[in-house]
C-alpha cells in the first residue's frame, strides 16, 4: 500500500521480514500515527497478534508464518511454537492455516525466510486476484457499504473487501463507500477510513447503527471480509456483520464476502462450530481508558458474529466469485 509518510508517499506492507526481524505497522496507533514495530522472537509476534498490534485474518496469518520462521531460525521447538502461536486468537482461520503450512515446510527442511515470504506474497497475489474478480461488481456511480477493516492492513497488502474498490478506482469508476465505524475497536473508522484516504476513494464513516438507514435509502452492494468460512458457507466476521446481512436481505441488496482460500475451513461444518472470541468488557465500557458506562453495569463483547450462508450473494475469492453451494466443489 502507498501511504503518506511525512511529505512523501511510501510503499509499505502491514507485515514483512527485514534484517532478521519481523516488522509490522502498529495498527493500534492509527490513524493518528503511522508507527512500525520489530520483533526478533516468535513469542513477541504471538503477543502482537493477541494484543491487536496486527489485525485482520490474512495479516494475522502472515504474522503467524513469520513467527514460525523466527521460531525455526532461533532453534525453538517447532511443535510447541506452533501451539503457542495458534493460541493467540481463536476465530481467524488464517492463523491456523498459516502455522500448519509453515510447520509442514519447515519439517521438510525448507528455508524459513523463503517460506514465510512466499506465504505473505501469496496473500498479496490472492488479494490482487480478488480485486480483479470483484471489480465488475462495482458499477460507475455505485454506493458500496463495508464493515470493519478488510483492506491492505488486514491482508499484508491490497485487501480483500477493499481490493475490488481499489481495482474499480484504477478503472476510473466513480463510486462512494459507506464505512461503518465498527464499535468497539473502531476498525472501520480508524483503519478502513484511513486506507480510503490514502487511496483517494470517496467515503463517509457512519455509526454502526446507521447502516439500515442508508440501506433503506439505496446501497448498491455490500462487501465485507471474513475471518472464517465454514464448509456450508456460514461465515464469521467482525461483530455487526450479521445485522448488515439481515437488513441487506430485507432490501434485496447483494451481499458479497471477499476472502482468500486460507479463510475457508472445511473442517468446520457450519457456523455453529466456529469459536467466537470474547474480549474484555473494558473495550465496551471505556473510551481511551476512561469509563463511560455506569459503575455496576457489566458489558458483553463478542468480537465476531456468524452470518448464515443463505444471506451471501457470493464469495469473491482468488478462484472467482462462488455461490455458497459452489465453495466445497471448487476450493476443496
Ligand atoms: O479483530 P480484528 O481486528 O482482527 O478483526 C478482523 C477483521 O479485520 C475483520 O473481521 C475483517 O472483516 C476480516 S479479515 C480481512
Boltz pocket constraint, residues with backbone or C-beta under 6 A from the ligand:
constraints:
  - pocket:
      binder: B
      contacts: [[A, 54], [A, 55], [A, 56], [A, 57], [A, 58], [A, 147], [A, 148], [A, 149], [A, 150], [A, 151], [A, 154], [A, 155], [A, 160], [A, 187], [A, 224], [A, 225], [A, 226], [A, 227], [A, 236], [A, 237], [A, 238], [A, 258], [A, 303]]
      max_distance: 6.0
